[in-house]
Amino acid sequence: MSTPARRGTSHGWRIGSLAGTPVYLGRSWPLIAVLIVVVFGPNLARADRGPAYGYLLAAGYAVLLLVSVLVHEAAHALVAQWRGHPVSRIVADVWGGHTVYDATRSSPGTTALVAVVGPLSNLLLAAVVWGVRALTTNETALTLLGIVAFANLLVGLFNLLPGLPLDGGQIVSALVWRATGSRGRGLVAAGWLGRVVAVLTVAWFAVRPLVEGRAPEIFDIVWPVAIAFFLWQGATAAVRAGHIQEVTSGLATDVLEPVVLVAGSTTVSEVETAVSQGVHVAAADPAGWPLGLVDAASAVGVPEEARGRTAVASVTIAQPVSWVVALADDAVLTDLIRVMSERDLSQAVVIDEATRDVRGLATAERINAVVGAELGRRGRR
């Protein structure tokens, strides 16, 4: 269902929704629309149609291109929802568009399926538009529909190239993931292929004219370089994400720090030794639920003569209920990071999902240190 356009957010201007998913027109889209009109307008001009004809035709193409982008992204979104993954937004921007969905519990098959439907929707749209073109005799419509059909064919085929951040790269990533059992290796492999695609894009559009013995036009250079820059950036991000995925594929328990759980009525003197040794102490309510961490500085600051009658609850920094994270015994670090990120936690008490026993304390500082050290050891920072 369509909704009125609203004032822009960080994602752009909301122009509607699809199956409950907000659809945004990115702030960069007007730039690409103006560029299309300026570049293609003069080339589409007709002496017998007036000076504005070419620009109006180019503006029509820009609108239909936006529709093509939204069809592509809608295909991604609908299949992701069908496979049980929440979709947070669809955005049409200067690079075409993107659909953001929660893929943390995805599988290789679902990842590949969500990826492939985007380019296939463009190829199908190209065929439909070409069929409609065959039914018309209007010269303007023939020109406009021909351009749109060709653009969808080109976009569909280009997006199937085997390198991230293109959809074809998602398919390659899923295949490597399925073959190796490692999602990180899939991202790294597809990211490196994306870099190859970026270089070949420049070579094909910018170097090919030189090989053919003609000087490349400015259009032959600017567009390929811009596209290649976008591809290289996305591919590099994919490679790094893959390395992080590999590093965080170990057990979540490997990064946990010891934590002692005591009743809130326990006195400071009873935990004095643990606090002085740097051991984390968490205070619990009468039912045994962790309420917060004992602040070491505050505990040490309690006068010695008062420590025997001062409850640790009085020197405890309270935490939200969500700071207690239940994980399966075989949960990996990626799972822990995801939960802490979703709950916006900088620290969390981790308990066993089955037994409810306290496993340890997870802190963002400790996780960042472990992940950073491992990336540094591998030379992949």
C-alpha positions as CSV (number, residue, x, y, z in Angstrom):
1,M,0.0,0.0,0.0
2,S,1.3,3.5,-0.9
3,T,1.6,6.2,1.6
4,P,2.2,9.9,1.2
5,A,5.8,11.1,0.9
6,R,7.2,12.2,4.2
7,R,10.1,14.4,5.2
8,G,13.4,12.7,4.8
9,T,15.1,10.5,7.4
10,S,18.6,9.3,7.4
11,H,17.6,6.9,4.7
12,G,15.9,9.5,2.5
13,W,12.3,10.3,1.8
14,R,9.7,7.7,2.6
15,I,7.5,7.2,-0.5
16,G,5.5,4.1,0.5
17,S,5.7,0.7,1.9
18,L,5.7,-2.9,0.6
19,A,4.2,-5.7,2.8
20,G,4.9,-3.5,5.8
21,T,8.4,-2.6,4.8
22,P,9.1,1.1,4.4
23,V,10.3,2.2,0.9
24,Y,12.6,5.2,0.7
25,L,13.9,7.4,-2.1
26,G,17.5,8.0,-1.2
27,R,18.8,11.6,-1.0
28,S,21.2,10.7,-3.8
29,W,18.5,9.7,-6.2
30,P,17.8,13.2,-7.5
31,L,21.4,13.5,-8.4
32,I,21.3,10.4,-10.7
33,A,18.0,11.7,-12.2
34,V,19.5,15.1,-13.1
35,L,22.6,13.4,-14.4
36,I,20.5,11.1,-16.7
37,V,18.6,14.1,-18.0
38,V,21.7,16.2,-18.6
39,V,23.7,13.3,-20.3
40,F,21.0,11.6,-22.3
41,G,18.8,14.7,-23.1
42,P,20.9,16.1,-25.9
43,N,21.4,12.6,-27.4
44,L,17.7,12.0,-27.5
45,A,16.9,15.4,-29.0
46,R,15.0,15.7,-32.3
47,A,15.1,18.8,-34.5
48,D,11.5,18.3,-35.5
49,R,10.2,17.9,-31.9
50,G,11.6,21.1,-30.2
51,P,14.5,21.6,-27.9
52,A,12.8,20.2,-24.8
53,Y,11.9,16.8,-26.4
54,G,15.1,15.0,-25.6
55,Y,15.2,16.2,-22.0
56,L,11.6,15.2,-21.4
57,L,12.3,11.8,-22.9
58,A,15.4,11.5,-20.6
59,A,13.2,12.5,-17.6
60,G,10.7,9.8,-18.5
61,Y,13.6,7.3,-18.6
62,A,14.8,8.4,-15.2
63,V,11.3,7.7,-13.7
64,L,11.0,4.3,-15.4
65,L,14.5,3.5,-14.2
66,L,13.4,4.2,-10.6
67,V,10.5,1.8,-11.2
68,S,12.9,-0.8,-12.4
69,V,15.1,-0.3,-9.3
70,L,12.1,-0.7,-7.0
71,V,11.0,-3.8,-8.8
72,H,14.5,-5.3,-8.3
73,E,14.5,-4.4,-4.6
74,A,10.9,-5.5,-4.0
75,A,11.9,-9.0,-5.3
76,H,14.7,-9.2,-2.8
77,A,12.4,-8.0,0.0
78,L,9.4,-10.3,-0.7
79,V,11.6,-13.4,-1.0
80,A,13.4,-12.5,2.2
81,Q,10.1,-12.1,4.0
82,W,8.8,-15.4,2.5
83,R,11.9,-17.1,3.9
84,G,11.2,-15.7,7.4
85,H,13.7,-12.8,7.6
86,P,12.4,-9.4,8.8
87,V,13.1,-6.7,6.2
88,S,13.8,-3.2,7.7
89,R,13.8,-1.1,4.6
90,I,14.1,-0.7,0.8
91,V,16.1,2.3,-0.5
92,A,16.5,3.5,-4.0
93,D,19.8,5.5,-4.2
94,V,22.5,6.7,-6.5
95,W,24.0,3.2,-6.9
96,G,20.6,1.7,-7.8
97,G,19.2,0.5,-4.5
98,H,19.5,-1.8,-1.6
99,T,17.3,-3.9,0.6
100,V,18.2,-4.4,4.3
101,Y,17.0,-7.6,6.0
102,D,18.1,-9.6,9.0
103,A,20.3,-12.4,7.6
104,T,21.8,-13.5,10.9
105,R,19.9,-16.8,10.8
106,S,20.0,-17.3,7.1
107,S,21.3,-20.3,5.2
108,P,23.3,-20.6,2.0
109,G,20.2,-21.6,0.1
110,T,18.2,-18.6,1.3
111,T,21.0,-16.2,0.7
112,A,21.4,-17.3,-2.9
113,L,17.6,-17.3,-3.5
114,V,17.1,-13.8,-2.1
115,A,20.1,-12.6,-4.2
116,V,19.1,-14.2,-7.6
117,V,15.5,-12.9,-7.7
118,G,16.7,-9.3,-8.0
119,P,18.5,-9.7,-11.4
120,L,15.9,-12.2,-12.6
121,S,13.2,-9.6,-12.0
122,N,15.1,-7.1,-14.2
123,L,15.4,-9.7,-16.9
124,L,11.7,-10.5,-16.7
125,L,10.9,-6.8,-16.7
126,A,13.1,-6.3,-19.8
127,A,11.1,-9.1,-21.6
128,V,7.8,-7.6,-20.6
129,V,8.7,-4.1,-21.7
130,W,10.1,-5.4,-25.0
131,G,6.8,-7.2,-25.5
132,V,4.8,-4.1,-24.8
133,R,7.1,-2.2,-27.2
134,A,6.1,-4.6,-30.0
135,L,2.5,-3.6,-29.5
136,T,3.0,0.1,-30.0
137,T,3.7,2.3,-33.1
138,N,4.3,5.6,-31.3
139,E,7.8,6.7,-32.0
140,T,8.4,8.3,-28.6
141,A,7.1,5.2,-26.8
142,L,9.2,2.9,-29.0
143,T,12.3,4.9,-28.1
144,L,11.6,5.1,-24.4
145,L,10.5,1.4,-24.0
146,G,13.5,0.3,-26.0
147,I,15.9,2.2,-23.6
148,V,14.1,0.8,-20.6
149,A,14.2,-2.8,-21.9
150,F,17.9,-2.5,-22.7
151,A,18.7,-0.9,-19.3
152,N,16.9,-3.7,-17.4
153,L,18.7,-6.4,-19.5
154,L,22.0,-4.7,-18.8
155,V,21.3,-4.3,-15.1
156,G,20.1,-7.9,-14.7
157,L,23.1,-9.4,-16.5
158,F,25.6,-7.1,-14.7
159,N,24.2,-7.9,-11.3
160,L,24.7,-11.6,-12.0
161,L,28.5,-11.1,-12.3
162,P,30.2,-13.2,-9.6
163,G,31.5,-10.7,-7.2
164,L,30.3,-8.8,-4.1
165,P,28.6,-6.4,-3.7
166,L,26.7,-7.5,-6.8
167,D,23.9,-10.1,-6.4
168,G,26.0,-12.6,-8.3
169,G,28.6,-12.2,-5.6
170,Q,26.0,-13.2,-3.0
171,I,25.3,-16.3,-5.0
172,V,29.1,-17.1,-5.1
173,S,29.4,-16.4,-1.4
174,A,26.5,-18.8,-0.7
175,L,28.0,-21.5,-2.8
176,V,31.4,-21.3,-1.0
177,W,29.6,-21.2,2.3
178,R,27.7,-24.3,1.4
179,A,30.8,-26.1,0.2
180,T,33.1,-25.1,3.1
181,G,30.7,-24.7,5.9
182,S,32.2,-21.2,6.6
183,R,30.2,-18.1,5.9
184,G,33.3,-16.0,6.3
185,R,35.2,-17.8,3.6
186,G,32.3,-17.3,1.3
187,L,32.4,-13.5,1.9
188,V,36.1,-13.4,1.4
189,A,36.0,-15.3,-1.8
190,A,33.2,-13.3,-3.3
191,G,34.8,-10.1,-2.1
192,W,38.0,-10.8,-4.0
193,L,36.0,-11.7,-7.1
194,G,34.3,-8.3,-6.6
195,R,37.6,-6.6,-6.8
196,V,38.4,-8.4,-10.1
197,V,35.0,-7.4,-11.5
198,A,35.8,-3.7,-10.5
199,V,39.1,-3.8,-12.4
200,L,37.5,-5.6,-15.5
201,T,34.7,-3.0,-15.5
202,V,37.2,-0.2,-16.0
203,A,39.2,-2.2,-18.5
204,W,36.1,-3.1,-20.6
205,F,34.6,0.4,-20.8
206,A,37.6,2.6,-20.7
207,V,40.5,0.6,-22.2
208,R,38.5,-1.2,-24.9
209,P,38.2,2.0,-27.0
210,L,42.0,2.4,-27.0
211,V,42.4,-1.2,-28.1
212,E,40.0,-0.5,-30.9
213,G,42.1,2.4,-32.0
214,R,39.8,5.3,-30.9
215,A,40.0,7.8,-28.1
216,P,37.6,7.1,-25.2
217,E,35.0,9.8,-24.6
218,I,34.6,11.3,-21.1
219,F,31.5,9.2,-20.7
220,D,33.5,6.1,-21.4
221,I,35.8,6.9,-18.4
222,V,33.7,8.6,-15.7
223,W,30.9,6.0,-15.5
224,P,33.1,2.9,-15.4
225,V,35.5,4.5,-12.8
226,A,32.5,5.5,-10.6
227,I,31.0,2.1,-10.8
228,A,34.3,0.4,-10.3
229,F,35.0,2.6,-7.2
230,F,31.6,1.5,-5.7
231,L,32.3,-2.1,-6.5
232,W,35.8,-2.0,-5.0
233,Q,34.5,-0.3,-1.8
234,G,31.8,-2.9,-1.4
235,A,34.1,-5.8,-2.2
236,T,36.7,-4.6,0.3
237,A,34.0,-4.3,3.0
238,A,32.9,-7.9,2.1
239,V,36.4,-9.2,2.5
240,R,36.8,-7.5,5.9
241,A,33.3,-8.8,7.0
242,G,34.4,-12.3,6.0
243,H,37.6,-12.1,8.0
244,I,35.6,-10.9,11.0
245,Q,33.1,-13.7,10.5
246,E,35.9,-16.2,10.5
247,V,37.4,-14.7,13.7
248,T,34.0,-14.7,15.5
249,S,33.1,-18.3,14.5
250,G,34.7,-19.7,17.7
251,L,32.8,-20.5,20.9
252,A,31.3,-17.5,22.7
253,T,32.6,-18.9,26.0
254,D,36.2,-18.2,24.8
255,V,35.8,-14.5,25.4
256,L,33.9,-14.6,28.7
257,E,35.5,-13.4,31.9
258,P,34.9,-15.0,35.3
259,V,32.1,-13.5,37.3
260,V,31.0,-14.4,40.9
261,L,27.3,-14.2,41.5
262,V,26.3,-13.3,45.1
263,A,23.2,-12.2,46.9
264,G,22.6,-8.5,47.1
265,S,22.6,-8.8,50.9
266,T,26.2,-10.1,50.9
267,T,28.6,-7.7,52.7
268,V,31.4,-5.9,51.0
269,S,33.9,-7.6,53.3
270,E,32.8,-11.0,52.0
271,V,33.7,-10.1,48.4
272,E,36.7,-8.0,49.3
273,T,39.2,-10.6,48.2
274,A,37.6,-11.2,44.8
275,V,37.3,-7.5,44.1
276,S,40.9,-6.8,45.0
277,Q,42.0,-9.5,42.6
278,G,40.0,-7.9,39.8
279,V,37.3,-10.6,39.7
280,H,33.9,-9.4,38.5
281,V,31.2,-9.7,41.1
282,A,27.5,-9.5,40.2
283,A,24.8,-8.9,42.8
284,A,21.6,-11.0,42.5
285,D,18.0,-10.6,43.8
286,P,16.5,-13.1,46.2
287,A,15.5,-15.3,43.2
288,G,19.1,-15.4,42.0
289,W,18.6,-13.1,39.0
290,P,21.7,-10.9,38.3
291,L,20.9,-7.2,38.9
292,G,24.2,-5.5,38.2
293,L,27.9,-5.5,38.8
294,V,29.6,-4.5,42.0
295,D,31.6,-1.3,41.3
296,A,35.1,-2.1,42.4
297,A,36.1,1.5,43.1
298,S,32.9,2.1,45.3
299,A,33.6,-1.2,47.2
300,V,37.2,-0.2,47.9
301,G,36.0,3.2,49.0
302,V,33.8,1.8,51.8
303,P,35.5,2.5,55.1
304,E,37.1,-0.7,56.5
305,E,35.1,-0.6,59.7
306,A,31.8,-0.4,57.7
307,R,32.5,-3.2,55.2
308,G,31.2,-5.9,57.4
309,R,27.7,-4.3,57.6
310,T,27.5,-2.8,54.1
311,A,25.6,-4.8,51.5
312,V,27.1,-5.2,48.1
313,A,23.7,-4.0,46.7
314,S,24.7,-0.5,47.8
315,V,27.8,-0.5,45.6
316,T,26.3,-2.2,42.7
317,I,25.7,-0.5,39.3
318,A,22.2,-1.7,38.2
319,Q,21.8,-3.1,34.7
320,P,18.7,-3.5,32.5
321,V,16.9,-6.9,32.6
322,S,18.1,-7.5,29.1
323,W,21.7,-7.7,30.2
324,V,21.3,-11.4,31.1
325,V,21.9,-13.3,27.8
326,A,21.0,-17.0,27.5
327,L,23.0,-18.9,25.0
328,A,23.3,-22.5,23.9
329,D,26.3,-24.4,25.0
330,D,27.7,-24.4,21.4
331,A,26.8,-20.8,20.6
332,V,29.5,-19.0,18.7
333,L,30.9,-15.5,19.3
334,T,28.9,-14.2,16.3
335,D,25.7,-15.1,18.2
336,L,26.8,-13.3,21.3
337,I,27.8,-10.2,19.3
338,R,24.5,-10.2,17.5
339,V,22.5,-10.3,20.8
340,M,24.5,-7.6,22.5
341,S,24.2,-5.4,19.4
342,E,20.4,-5.9,19.2
343,R,20.0,-5.1,22.9
344,D,22.6,-2.2,22.8
345,L,24.7,-3.8,25.6
346,S,28.3,-3.0,26.4
347,Q,28.4,-5.8,28.9
348,A,26.3,-8.9,29.6
349,V,26.1,-11.8,32.0
350,V,25.9,-15.0,29.9
351,I,23.9,-17.9,31.3
352,D,23.5,-21.4,29.9
353,E,20.3,-21.7,27.8
354,A,19.5,-25.1,29.2
355,T,20.7,-25.1,32.8
356,R,20.5,-21.4,33.5
357,D,23.9,-21.5,35.2
358,V,26.1,-18.4,34.9
359,R,28.8,-18.9,32.3
360,G,30.7,-15.6,32.6
361,L,30.7,-11.9,31.8
362,A,30.9,-10.6,28.3
363,T,32.2,-7.1,27.7
364,A,32.4,-5.1,24.4
365,E,35.9,-4.1,25.5
366,R,37.0,-7.7,25.8
367,I,35.4,-8.8,22.6
368,N,36.9,-6.0,20.6
369,A,40.3,-6.8,22.0
370,V,40.1,-10.4,21.2
371,V,38.8,-9.8,17.7
372,G,41.2,-7.0,17.0
373,A,44.2,-9.1,18.2
374,E,43.2,-12.0,16.0
375,L,42.7,-9.8,12.9
376,G,46.1,-8.2,13.6
377,R,47.7,-11.6,14.0
378,R,46.4,-12.5,10.6
379,G,47.4,-9.2,9.1
380,R,43.9,-8.3,8.1
381,R,43.1,-5.2,10.1
